[in-house]
Amino acid sequence: MTERSLRARVQYFGGFLTAIVIPNIGAFIAWGFITALFIPTGWVPNVHFGAMVDPMITYLLPLLIGYTGGQLIGGKRGGVMGAIGTMGVIIGASIPMFIGAMVLGPLGGWIIREFDKRIEGRIPAGFEMVVNNFSLGILGMILALLAYEIIGPAVMYANNVVKSGIEALVSTGFLPLLSVINEPAKVLFLNNAIDQGVYYPLGMQDTAKTGKSIYFMVASNPGPGLGMLLAFALFGKGMSKRSAPGAMIIHFLGGIHELYFPYVLMKPLMILAMIGGGMCGIFVFDLMNAGLVAGPSPGSIFAYLALTPRGGFMATCAGVLAGTVASFLIASLILKLERKVEEDEDFTVSQQVLQQMKQEGKAGEHVSAPAADNTIHFIAFACDAGMGSSAMGATTFRKRIEKAGLDIIVKHFSIENVPPDADLVVVHSSLEDRAKMIVKQPMLVIKNYLGDVKLDRLLDDLTHSKRDLSPLLQPE
C-alpha cells in the first residue's frame, strides 16, 4: 500500500468518525450545559434537574451516535438498526459507550443494507412492509444480544487494559507522560471513561489522605484546548477560524471540552499540540504541588477555581496557563507551516495555469461546445466534514454563479455524503485520493476553495456556455 493510499484511508476513517460525531455536537452541548448548571459542584446546583446528567451521557448520547453511524451506512433503517445494537452495548458495559456506539452504529447499518440488497426484488407483492419490519426487528435483536454478550464486554476489557497501563505509568512518577494517553483518548470520547473510571477513584483516595489530588487535573485541564482554539482563531482559515472564538468561550468557561474535538479530527496533527499542552500543564501542576478537592465536572476554569483549596490558586492558574501557551505555540506552528506549504503550492499551480492560459490564447484554442450529457446543473463542493472549507467555498462560488445569472445549484457536503445527482464535485487536492475512493462523478481538484484559478476558469466556461469541461478536469 502506497503512502498516499494509506493517507487516504486514514483520512477516510477520520472523516467517517467526524461525520458520526458532528451532527450530534448540539446534544453534547445540551448535556454540557445541564451538567455545568445543575450538578452539586455546578453553577446553580439542583438535584431535580441534575438527575438528567447520568441518563443523558449513558443512554442519549451513545444512542444518537449509534443512530447517526447506522444512518450513514444504511439510511433510516440503518439508523434504527444501529440504535438497537448500541442499546445492547450500553447495557453490557458500566461506562459510557461512545466507542461501542461508533462500532455498533455502522455495523448495524451495514448489516441491514446488505440484507436489503439480497432480498431486493424477491419480496412478494403486498408483503413488503411485513418483511421490512420483521427483518429489522429480528436482525436488530440478534445484534443487540451480540453487543450485550460480546462487544460490550470486549470494550470494557479494552478499557481495563488502558486503566492498568495508566496506573502503571502513574506508579513510575512520570505524570506528564499521561498526556500521551489522555489526549488521543479524549478526542475519541473516552474522556469520561478515563476521568471517572481511573483518575477520580485515585483522586478520592488521595484527597482522603492529603485534602487534594493532582489526579483530578491530569485529563481535565482546560488550558490545552484553549490554546489550540486560540491558534485557530488567529491563524486558521474559513469556518474553523470563524467558529473558534465561540468554541473558546464555551470550552474554557463552560467546560465543554467536546467542542474542540472536531478541530482535532479535522486536522489530526493537532493531537501533538494537545499532548504538548497537556504535558506542560501536568508538569507545572506537579512542580507546584497543585491539586483539587474533587473532580471538576465540567472541566471549566470556574470549576477549577471553585475546587482549588486555600493557597493553591497560583499553582492551578500556572498549570492552566502553561498548558494554554504550549498548545498555542505548537498549534500555531502547525497551522503556519501548513499555510506556507499551501501558499507555495497555490503560487506554483497558478503560475502553471496562467502560462497555459496564455499559450491557449495565442493558439486561438477554444473549449468545445457543450454536449447534452455534459450540462452542469448541480455542483457539489466537498471537504472532510462538509461544514468548514467546502461551506465557505460553496457560498462564495454560489454568489458568483448568481451574479452571472446562471441557474446552477451549488451546495457543500462531506465527501462521504456527496449526492449521486451532482454533476461536478469540487474537492481540495489534499483530499483527492480519498475522494476517488467514494466519488463517482467528474471532479475538479483545486488548491484553494476560495481563490483558485481553476474556479475562475470554471465560472468563465459556464458563463460562456462552454459545458464540455473535460480539459479543465484533466489531472495536472
C-alpha positions in Angstrom: 0.0 0.0 0.0 1.4 3.4 -1.0 1.9 6.3 1.3 -0.8 8.3 -0.5 -3.2 5.3 -0.4 -2.6 4.9 3.4 -3.1 8.6 4.0 -6.4 8.5 2.0 -7.7 5.6 4.0 -6.7 7.2 7.3 -8.5 10.4 6.1 -11.5 8.4 5.1 -11.7 6.7 8.6 -11.3 10.0 10.4 -13.8 11.7 8.1 -16.3 9.0 8.8 -15.9 9.3 12.5 -16.3 13.1 12.2 -19.5 12.6 10.1 -20.9 10.5 13.0 -20.0 13.0 15.7 -20.6 16.4 14.2 -24.4 16.2 13.7 -24.7 15.4 17.5 -22.5 18.2 18.8 -25.6 20.1 19.8 -26.7 17.2 22.1 -23.2 17.2 23.7 -23.6 21.0 24.3 -27.0 20.5 25.8 -25.7 17.8 28.1 -22.7 20.0 29.0 -24.9 22.9 29.9 -27.1 20.8 32.1 -24.0 19.3 33.8 -22.4 22.7 34.3 -25.5 24.2 35.8 -27.1 21.6 38.0 -24.6 19.1 39.4 -23.6 19.5 43.1 -20.5 21.4 42.0 -22.3 23.3 39.3 -23.2 27.0 39.0 -26.8 26.5 40.3 -26.9 23.1 41.9 -30.3 21.4 41.6 -30.9 17.8 42.5 -34.1 17.6 40.4 -32.6 18.8 37.1 -29.2 17.3 37.8 -30.9 13.8 37.7 -30.8 14.2 33.9 -27.0 14.2 33.7 -26.3 10.4 34.0 -29.1 9.2 31.8 -28.1 11.5 29.0 -24.5 10.5 28.9 -25.3 6.8 29.5 -28.2 6.5 27.0 -29.0 9.5 24.9 -25.6 10.5 23.6 -24.4 6.9 22.7 -27.8 6.2 21.1 -27.6 9.3 18.9 -24.1 8.4 17.8 -25.2 4.8 17.1 -28.2 6.0 15.1 -26.1 8.5 13.1 -23.4 5.9 12.3 -26.0 3.4 11.1 -27.8 6.1 9.0 -24.6 7.0 7.2 -24.3 3.4 6.1 -27.8 2.1 5.7 -30.2 5.1 5.6 -33.0 5.4 8.1 -33.3 1.6 8.5 -29.6 1.5 9.2 -30.0 4.2 11.8 -32.7 2.2 13.6 -30.6 -0.9 13.4 -27.5 1.0 14.8 -29.5 2.3 17.7 -30.8 -1.1 18.6 -27.3 -2.6 18.6 -26.0 0.4 20.6 -28.6 -0.3 23.3 -27.1 -3.8 23.7 -23.6 -2.5 24.2 -24.8 0.2 26.6 -26.5 -2.4 28.9 -23.5 -4.7 28.5 -21.0 -2.2 30.0 -20.7 0.1 33.0 -19.1 3.1 31.3 -20.4 5.5 28.7 -20.3 3.5 25.4 -19.2 6.1 22.9 -16.7 3.8 21.3 -19.1 1.0 21.4 -21.7 3.2 19.6 -19.2 4.1 16.9 -18.7 0.4 16.3 -22.3 -0.8 16.6 -23.9 2.0 14.6 -22.0 1.5 11.3 -22.1 -2.3 11.8 -25.9 -2.2 12.2 -26.2 0.0 9.1 -24.0 -2.3 7.1 -25.9 -5.5 8.1 -29.3 -4.1 7.2 -28.0 -2.6 4.0 -26.5 -5.9 2.9 -29.7 -7.8 3.8 -31.9 -5.3 1.8 -29.6 -5.8 -1.2 -30.0 -9.6 -1.1 -33.8 -9.6 -0.8 -34.4 -6.7 -3.3 -36.8 -7.8 -6.0 -37.6 -11.1 -4.2 -40.4 -9.9 -1.8 -43.9 -10.9 -3.0 -46.2 -8.0 -3.7 -48.1 -6.9 -0.6 -45.6 -8.3 1.8 -43.0 -5.5 1.6 -43.9 -3.9 5.0 -44.1 -7.2 6.8 -40.7 -8.3 5.5 -39.1 -4.9 6.2 -40.4 -4.6 9.7 -39.7 -8.2 10.8 -36.3 -8.3 9.2 -35.2 -5.2 11.0 -36.7 -6.4 14.3 -35.1 -9.9 14.1 -31.7 -8.7 12.9 -31.8 -5.9 15.5 -32.5 -8.3 18.3 -29.6 -10.6 17.2 -27.2 -7.6 17.0 -28.3 -6.3 20.4 -27.7 -9.7 22.0 -24.3 -9.9 20.3 -23.4 -6.5 21.6 -24.6 -7.3 25.1 -22.7 -10.6 25.4 -19.6 -10.0 23.3 -18.9 -6.4 22.1 -19.8 -4.6 25.3 -17.6 -6.8 27.5 -14.8 -6.5 24.8 -14.9 -2.7 25.0 -14.9 -3.0 28.8 -11.9 -5.3 28.7 -10.1 -2.8 26.5 -10.9 0.0 28.9 -9.5 -2.1 31.8 -6.3 -2.7 29.8 -6.0 1.1 29.3 -6.7 1.6 33.0 -3.9 -0.8 34.1 -1.5 0.9 31.7 -2.3 4.3 33.2 -1.9 3.1 36.7 1.5 1.6 35.8 2.6 4.8 34.3 1.5 6.8 37.3 3.5 4.5 39.6 6.7 5.4 37.8 6.3 9.1 38.7 6.3 10.3 35.1 3.0 12.1 35.3 3.4 14.3 32.2 3.6 11.2 30.0 -0.1 10.6 30.8 -1.0 13.1 28.2 0.2 10.7 25.5 -2.7 8.6 26.5 -5.2 11.2 27.7 -5.4 13.5 24.7 -6.0 10.9 21.9 -8.4 9.1 24.2 -10.3 12.4 24.9 -10.7 13.0 21.2 -12.2 9.5 20.8 -14.7 10.5 23.6 -13.1 8.3 26.2 -12.6 11.3 28.5 -15.3 10.3 30.8 -14.2 6.7 31.0 -10.7 7.8 31.9 -11.7 10.5 34.3 -14.4 8.7 36.1 -13.0 5.2 35.8 -9.4 5.9 36.6 -8.5 9.3 37.8 -11.5 10.1 40.0 -11.1 6.9 42.2 -7.4 7.6 42.6 -8.1 11.2 43.3 -10.6 10.4 46.0 -8.2 8.1 47.8 -5.5 10.8 47.5 -7.9 13.5 48.8 -8.9 11.4 51.8 -5.2 11.5 52.8 -3.9 14.9 51.8 -7.0 17.0 51.2 -6.4 17.4 47.5 -5.2 15.5 44.5 -3.5 16.2 41.2 -5.3 13.2 39.6 -8.3 15.4 39.2 -6.3 17.7 36.9 -4.3 15.4 34.6 -7.1 15.0 32.0 -9.4 17.9 32.7 -7.1 20.9 32.2 -9.0 23.4 30.0 -5.7 25.1 29.0 -4.6 22.9 26.1 -7.9 23.2 24.4 -8.0 26.9 24.9 -4.5 27.3 23.3 -5.4 25.2 20.3 -8.6 27.1 19.6 -6.8 30.4 20.1 -4.4 29.3 17.3 -7.3 28.5 15.0 -8.9 31.9 15.8 -5.7 33.7 14.9 -4.1 31.6 12.1 -6.9 29.3 10.9 -8.9 29.6 7.8 -12.6 29.6 6.8 -15.2 28.1 9.1 -12.6 26.9 11.6 -11.3 30.4 12.1 -14.7 32.0 12.5 -16.1 29.3 14.8 -13.1 29.1 17.1 -13.8 32.2 19.2 -17.2 31.0 20.2 -15.8 27.5 20.9 -13.2 29.0 23.1 -15.8 30.6 25.3 -17.9 27.5 25.7 -14.9 25.3 26.2 -12.9 27.4 28.7 -15.7 29.0 30.6 -18.4 26.3 30.2 -16.0 23.3 30.4 -17.5 21.5 27.4 -14.3 20.0 26.0 -16.2 18.2 23.3 -16.3 21.4 21.3 -12.6 21.2 20.4 -12.7 17.5 19.4 -13.9 18.2 15.8 -10.9 20.6 15.3 -8.5 17.7 16.1 -10.5 15.3 14.0 -10.4 17.8 11.2 -6.6 18.2 11.5 -5.2 15.1 13.2 -1.7 16.6 13.5 -3.3 18.9 16.2 -3.1 16.0 18.6 0.6 16.9 19.0 -0.5 20.4 20.3 -2.9 18.8 22.7 -0.3 16.3 24.0 2.3 19.0 24.4 -0.1 21.3 26.2 -1.2 18.6 28.5 2.3 17.5 29.3 3.4 21.1 30.2 0.3 21.6 32.3 0.8 18.4 34.3 4.5 19.2 34.7 3.7 22.6 36.3 0.9 21.2 38.4 3.3 18.6 39.8 6.1 21.0 40.2 4.0 23.5 42.2 2.2 20.7 44.2 -1.2 21.6 42.8 -4.4 19.7 43.4 -8.2 19.9 43.6 -10.5 18.7 46.3 -12.9 16.9 43.8 -13.3 16.2 40.2 -14.1 19.3 38.1 -17.2 18.3 36.1 -17.4 20.1 33.8 -13.7 20.9 33.3 -14.1 24.7 33.1 -11.9 27.3 34.7 -14.7 28.2 37.1 -14.9 24.6 38.3 -11.1 24.6 38.7 -11.0 27.7 40.8 -14.1 26.6 42.8 -12.4 23.3 43.7 -8.9 24.7 44.4 -8.1 24.5 48.1 -6.9 27.6 50.0 -3.4 28.6 49.0 -3.4 26.7 45.7 -4.8 29.3 43.3 -1.4 30.2 41.9 -0.4 26.6 41.2 -3.8 26.0 39.5 -3.6 29.1 37.3 0.0 28.4 36.4 -0.7 24.9 35.2 -3.7 26.1 33.1 -1.6 28.9 31.7 1.3 26.6 30.8 -1.0 24.2 29.0 -2.5 27.1 27.1 0.8 28.6 26.0 2.3 25.3 25.0 -0.6 24.1 22.9 -1.0 27.5 21.3 2.6 27.6 20.2 2.6 24.1 18.7 -0.8 24.5 17.0 0.3 27.9 15.6 3.4 26.3 14.2 1.3 23.5 12.6 -1.1 26.0 11.0 1.6 28.3 9.7 3.6 25.5 8.2 0.5 24.1 6.6 -0.4 27.5 5.2 3.1 28.1 3.9 3.0 24.7 2.0 -0.4 25.5 0.6 0.7 29.1 -0.5 3.7 27.7 -2.2 1.6 25.1 -4.0 -1.0 27.7 -4.9 1.6 30.0 -6.4 3.2 27.2 -8.4 -0.1 25.9 -9.8 -1.3 29.5 -10.5 1.8 30.2 -12.5 1.4 27.0 -14.4 -2.2 27.6 -15.2 -1.5 31.2 -16.2 1.2 30.1 -18.6 -1.1 27.5 -20.0 -3.9 30.1 -20.5 -1.5 32.4 -22.3 -0.5 29.6 -24.7 -4.1 28.7 -25.3 -4.9 32.3 -26.1 -2.0 32.6 -28.5 -3.0 29.4 -30.3 -6.6 30.6 -30.5 -7.9 27.4 -28.9 -11.4 27.2 -27.5 -13.2 24.7 -25.5 -15.7 22.7 -27.5 -19.4 23.3 -27.5 -21.4 21.5 -24.8 -22.9 18.1 -25.3 -26.3 17.4 -23.9 -25.0 14.9 -21.3 -22.3 17.3 -20.1 -24.6 20.1 -19.0 -23.9 21.2 -15.5 -26.9 21.8 -13.2 -25.6 20.8 -9.8 -22.1 21.5 -8.4 -21.1 19.9 -5.1 -18.2 21.4 -3.0 -16.8 18.6 -0.8 -14.4 18.6 2.2 -13.7 16.5 5.2 -16.8 17.2 7.3 -18.8 19.3 4.9 -19.0 22.2 7.3 -15.8 24.2 7.0 -13.8 24.9 3.9 -16.4 23.4 1.5 -19.2 25.5 3.0 -17.2 28.7 2.6 -16.2 27.7 -1.0 -19.7 26.8 -2.0 -21.2 30.0 -0.6 -18.6 32.2 -2.3 -19.0 30.4 -5.7 -22.8 30.3 -5.4 -22.8 34.1 -5.2 -20.6 34.4 -8.3 -22.9 32.0 -10.1 -26.0 34.0 -9.1 -24.3 37.3 -10.1 -23.6 35.8 -13.5 -27.3 34.9 -13.9 -26.7 31.1 -14.1 -29.3 28.6 -13.0 -26.9 26.2 -11.3 -27.3 24.7 -7.8 -24.1 24.9 -5.6 -24.1 23.1 -2.3 -21.5 21.8 0.2 -21.2 18.2 1.6 -18.8 15.9 3.3 -17.0 13.7 0.9 -19.0 10.7 2.1 -22.3 12.4 1.6 -21.9 13.8 -2.0 -25.3 13.1 -3.6 -25.3 10.9 -6.7 -27.1 13.6 -8.8 -24.3 16.1 -8.5 -22.9 16.8 -12.0 -19.5 18.1 -10.8 -17.6 17.7 -7.5 -15.1 20.3 -6.3 -12.5 18.9 -3.9 -9.2 20.0 -2.4 -6.1 18.3 -3.7 -5.2 17.0 -0.3 -8.4 15.0 -0.3 -8.2 13.8 -3.9 -7.1 10.2 -3.1 -9.8 9.8 -0.5 -12.5 11.4 -2.8 -11.5 8.9 -5.6 -12.4 6.1 -3.2 -16.0 7.4 -2.9 -17.0 9.9 -5.6 -18.0 8.6 -9.0 -18.8 11.9 -10.7 -16.3 14.2 -12.5 -14.0 16.0 -10.0 -12.4 19.4 -10.2 -9.3 19.2 -8.0 -8.3 22.6 -6.6 -5.7 24.0 -4.2 -7.9 26.7 -2.6 -11.6 26.7 -2.0 -11.9 30.5 -2.4 -9.3 31.9 -4.8 -8.3 29.1 -7.1 -7.6 29.8 -10.8 -9.5 26.7 -11.8 -12.7 28.1 -10.2 -12.2 31.3 -12.2 -11.9 29.2 -15.4 -14.9 27.1 -14.4 -17.1 30.2 -14.0 -15.8 31.5 -17.3 -16.7 28.3 -19.1 -20.1 28.1 -17.5 -20.8 31.8 -18.2 -20.0 31.3 -21.9 -21.9 28.0 -22.1 -18.8 26.0 -22.6 -20.2 23.0 -20.9 -17.6 20.5 -22.1 -15.3 20.8 -19.1 -13.0 17.8 -19.9 -9.9 20.0 -20.5 -10.4 21.7 -17.1 -10.8 18.4 -15.3 -7.7 16.8 -16.7 -5.1 15.8 -14.0 -2.1 18.0 -13.8 
